[in-house]
Amino acid sequence: MSLKATEETRRIVKKPLGILLRGESEIRSFLKGFNGPLITVGDIVSESLVQMGFEPRLCIVDGKTMRKPIIVAECLKSGRRIFLLTNPPGTISKDSWNVVKEAVSSPNSTIIVDGEEDLLTLVAVQSAPEGSLVLYGQPGEGVVAIRVDESSRKMVSEILGTMTSNV
């Protein structure tokens, strides 16, 4: 079953769902000493973290930034296990759950999405091990970090509840 975002979903996810980090020094400071699984959603966030020397367990990218096509950075493909996923804009496809679950359990993975990766942040929070960090870009503001725990999973479940299901 795939899920489609409603106006309520869009309104909720427009705001940061976690801690907003502005700039490289804030990101470095926040991640200093963190040694759990790191999951990035978005081309710019993923590439930036790899270039800063971090090694995300999973990067989820769609070859776009601000809806404009870009080339998926070589550092997100080289030496990583690649998964392909079709996920139309404004949805969470039925296959997303299995692909993200498999990729998150396989270190050094990248999911290349045909469509849009934005809402896959929600799937990543639900699928990642407890104690993981999920980072995604907040357009024009910075990077949002969500610590995966009971509280963030509950928040994500509530957001998923605002979506409509397509069989």
Contacts in CASP RR format, 6 or more apart in sequence:
PFRMAT RR
TARGET T0000
AUTHOR 0000-0000-0000
METHOD contacts of the structure
MODEL  1
MSLKATEETRRIVKKPLGILLRGESEIRSFLKGFNGPLITVGDIVSESLV
QMGFEPRLCIVDGKTMRKPIIVAECLKSGRRIFLLTNPPGTISKDSWNVV
KEAVSSPNSTIIVDGEEDLLTLVAVQSAPEGSLVLYGQPGEGVVAIRVDE
SSRKMVSEILGTMTSNV
1 94 0 8 1.000
1 165 0 8 1.000
1 166 0 8 1.000
1 167 0 8 1.000
2 91 0 8 1.000
2 92 0 8 1.000
2 93 0 8 1.000
2 94 0 8 1.000
2 165 0 8 1.000
2 166 0 8 1.000
3 91 0 8 1.000
3 92 0 8 1.000
3 119 0 8 1.000
3 160 0 8 1.000
3 163 0 8 1.000
3 164 0 8 1.000
3 165 0 8 1.000
3 166 0 8 1.000
4 90 0 8 1.000
4 91 0 8 1.000
4 163 0 8 1.000
4 164 0 8 1.000
4 165 0 8 1.000
4 166 0 8 1.000
5 13 0 8 1.000
5 90 0 8 1.000
5 91 0 8 1.000
5 119 0 8 1.000
5 163 0 8 1.000
6 162 0 8 1.000
6 163 0 8 1.000
6 164 0 8 1.000
8 162 0 8 1.000
9 159 0 8 1.000
9 162 0 8 1.000
9 163 0 8 1.000
12 159 0 8 1.000
12 162 0 8 1.000
13 118 0 8 1.000
13 119 0 8 1.000
13 159 0 8 1.000
16 138 0 8 1.000
16 141 0 8 1.000
16 144 0 8 1.000
17 121 0 8 1.000
17 144 0 8 1.000
17 146 0 8 1.000
17 152 0 8 1.000
17 155 0 8 1.000
17 156 0 8 1.000
17 159 0 8 1.000
18 144 0 8 1.000
18 145 0 8 1.000
18 146 0 8 1.000
18 152 0 8 1.000
19 30 0 8 1.000
19 144 0 8 1.000
19 145 0 8 1.000
19 146 0 8 1.000
20 138 0 8 1.000
20 141 0 8 1.000
20 142 0 8 1.000
20 143 0 8 1.000
20 144 0 8 1.000
21 27 0 8 1.000
21 30 0 8 1.000
21 142 0 8 1.000
21 143 0 8 1.000
21 144 0 8 1.000
21 145 0 8 1.000
22 141 0 8 1.000
22 142 0 8 1.000
23 142 0 8 1.000
23 143 0 8 1.000
24 48 0 8 1.000
24 52 0 8 1.000
27 48 0 8 1.000
27 49 0 8 1.000
27 52 0 8 1.000
27 143 0 8 1.000
28 52 0 8 1.000
30 145 0 8 1.000
31 38 0 8 1.000
31 54 0 8 1.000
31 133 0 8 1.000
34 133 0 8 1.000
36 131 0 8 1.000
36 132 0 8 1.000
36 133 0 8 1.000
37 57 0 8 1.000
37 58 0 8 1.000
37 104 0 8 1.000
37 128 0 8 1.000
37 129 0 8 1.000
37 131 0 8 1.000
37 132 0 8 1.000
37 133 0 8 1.000
38 49 0 8 1.000
38 54 0 8 1.000
38 55 0 8 1.000
38 56 0 8 1.000
38 57 0 8 1.000
38 132 0 8 1.000
38 133 0 8 1.000
38 135 0 8 1.000
39 56 0 8 1.000
39 57 0 8 1.000
39 58 0 8 1.000
39 59 0 8 1.000
39 60 0 8 1.000
39 104 0 8 1.000
39 124 0 8 1.000
39 128 0 8 1.000
39 132 0 8 1.000
39 133 0 8 1.000
39 134 0 8 1.000
39 135 0 8 1.000
40 46 0 8 1.000
40 49 0 8 1.000
40 56 0 8 1.000
40 58 0 8 1.000
40 59 0 8 1.000
40 60 0 8 1.000
40 134 0 8 1.000
40 135 0 8 1.000
40 136 0 8 1.000
41 60 0 8 1.000
41 117 0 8 1.000
41 118 0 8 1.000
41 120 0 8 1.000
41 121 0 8 1.000
41 124 0 8 1.000
41 134 0 8 1.000
41 135 0 8 1.000
41 136 0 8 1.000
41 137 0 8 1.000
42 59 0 8 1.000
42 60 0 8 1.000
42 61 0 8 1.000
42 62 0 8 1.000
42 65 0 8 1.000
42 117 0 8 1.000
42 136 0 8 1.000
42 137 0 8 1.000
43 61 0 8 1.000
43 62 0 8 1.000
43 63 0 8 1.000
43 64 0 8 1.000
43 65 0 8 1.000
43 70 0 8 1.000
43 72 0 8 1.000
43 73 0 8 1.000
43 76 0 8 1.000
44 65 0 8 1.000
44 137 0 8 1.000
45 135 0 8 1.000
45 136 0 8 1.000
45 137 0 8 1.000
45 143 0 8 1.000
46 56 0 8 1.000
46 59 0 8 1.000
46 60 0 8 1.000
46 61 0 8 1.000
46 73 0 8 1.000
46 76 0 8 1.000
46 110 0 8 1.000
47 73 0 8 1.000
47 75 0 8 1.000
47 76 0 8 1.000
48 143 0 8 1.000
49 56 0 8 1.000
49 135 0 8 1.000
50 56 0 8 1.000
50 59 0 8 1.000
50 73 0 8 1.000
50 75 0 8 1.000
50 76 0 8 1.000
51 75 0 8 1.000
55 108 0 8 1.000
57 104 0 8 1.000
57 107 0 8 1.000
57 108 0 8 1.000
57 109 0 8 1.000
57 132 0 8 1.000
58 100 0 8 1.000
58 103 0 8 1.000
58 104 0 8 1.000
58 109 0 8 1.000
58 110 0 8 1.000
58 111 0 8 1.000
58 124 0 8 1.000
58 128 0 8 1.000
59 76 0 8 1.000
59 80 0 8 1.000
59 109 0 8 1.000
59 110 0 8 1.000
59 111 0 8 1.000
60 100 0 8 1.000
60 103 0 8 1.000
60 110 0 8 1.000
60 111 0 8 1.000
60 113 0 8 1.000
60 117 0 8 1.000
60 120 0 8 1.000
60 124 0 8 1.000
61 72 0 8 1.000
61 76 0 8 1.000
61 110 0 8 1.000
61 111 0 8 1.000
61 112 0 8 1.000
61 113 0 8 1.000
61 117 0 8 1.000
62 112 0 8 1.000
62 113 0 8 1.000
62 114 0 8 1.000
62 115 0 8 1.000
62 116 0 8 1.000
62 117 0 8 1.000
63 69 0 8 1.000
63 70 0 8 1.000
63 71 0 8 1.000
63 72 0 8 1.000
63 112 0 8 1.000
63 113 0 8 1.000
64 70 0 8 1.000
64 116 0 8 1.000
66 139 0 8 1.000
72 110 0 8 1.000
72 112 0 8 1.000
76 110 0 8 1.000
77 110 0 8 1.000
77 112 0 8 1.000
79 108 0 8 1.000
80 108 0 8 1.000
80 109 0 8 1.000
80 110 0 8 1.000
81 103 0 8 1.000
81 106 0 8 1.000
81 108 0 8 1.000
81 109 0 8 1.000
81 110 0 8 1.000
82 109 0 8 1.000
82 110 0 8 1.000
82 111 0 8 1.000
82 112 0 8 1.000
83 99 0 8 1.000
83 102 0 8 1.000
83 103 0 8 1.000
83 109 0 8 1.000
83 110 0 8 1.000
83 111 0 8 1.000
83 112 0 8 1.000
84 111 0 8 1.000
84 112 0 8 1.000
84 114 0 8 1.000
85 93 0 8 1.000
85 95 0 8 1.000
85 96 0 8 1.000
85 99 0 8 1.000
85 111 0 8 1.000
85 112 0 8 1.000
85 113 0 8 1.000
85 114 0 8 1.000
86 93 0 8 1.000
86 95 0 8 1.000
86 113 0 8 1.000
86 114 0 8 1.000
86 115 0 8 1.000
87 93 0 8 1.000
87 95 0 8 1.000
87 96 0 8 1.000
87 113 0 8 1.000
87 114 0 8 1.000
87 115 0 8 1.000
87 116 0 8 1.000
87 117 0 8 1.000
87 119 0 8 1.000
87 120 0 8 1.000
88 115 0 8 1.000
88 116 0 8 1.000
89 115 0 8 1.000
89 116 0 8 1.000
89 118 0 8 1.000
90 116 0 8 1.000
90 118 0 8 1.000
90 119 0 8 1.000
91 116 0 8 1.000
91 119 0 8 1.000
91 166 0 8 1.000
92 119 0 8 1.000
92 120 0 8 1.000
92 122 0 8 1.000
92 123 0 8 1.000
92 160 0 8 1.000
92 163 0 8 1.000
96 120 0 8 1.000
96 123 0 8 1.000
97 123 0 8 1.000
97 126 0 8 1.000
97 127 0 8 1.000
99 111 0 8 1.000
100 111 0 8 1.000
100 120 0 8 1.000
100 123 0 8 1.000
100 124 0 8 1.000
100 127 0 8 1.000
101 127 0 8 1.000
103 109 0 8 1.000
103 110 0 8 1.000
103 111 0 8 1.000
104 124 0 8 1.000
104 127 0 8 1.000
104 128 0 8 1.000
104 129 0 8 1.000
104 132 0 8 1.000
111 117 0 8 1.000
111 120 0 8 1.000
113 120 0 8 1.000
118 136 0 8 1.000
121 134 0 8 1.000
121 136 0 8 1.000
121 146 0 8 1.000
122 156 0 8 1.000
122 159 0 8 1.000
122 160 0 8 1.000
124 134 0 8 1.000
125 134 0 8 1.000
125 146 0 8 1.000
125 148 0 8 1.000
125 152 0 8 1.000
125 153 0 8 1.000
125 156 0 8 1.000
126 153 0 8 1.000
126 156 0 8 1.000
126 157 0 8 1.000
126 160 0 8 1.000
128 134 0 8 1.000
128 148 0 8 1.000
129 148 0 8 1.000
130 148 0 8 1.000
130 149 0 8 1.000
131 147 0 8 1.000
131 148 0 8 1.000
131 149 0 8 1.000
132 147 0 8 1.000
132 148 0 8 1.000
133 145 0 8 1.000
133 146 0 8 1.000
133 147 0 8 1.000
133 148 0 8 1.000
134 145 0 8 1.000
134 146 0 8 1.000
134 148 0 8 1.000
135 143 0 8 1.000
135 144 0 8 1.000
135 145 0 8 1.000
135 146 0 8 1.000
136 143 0 8 1.000
136 144 0 8 1.000
136 146 0 8 1.000
137 143 0 8 1.000
137 144 0 8 1.000
138 144 0 8 1.000
146 152 0 8 1.000
END
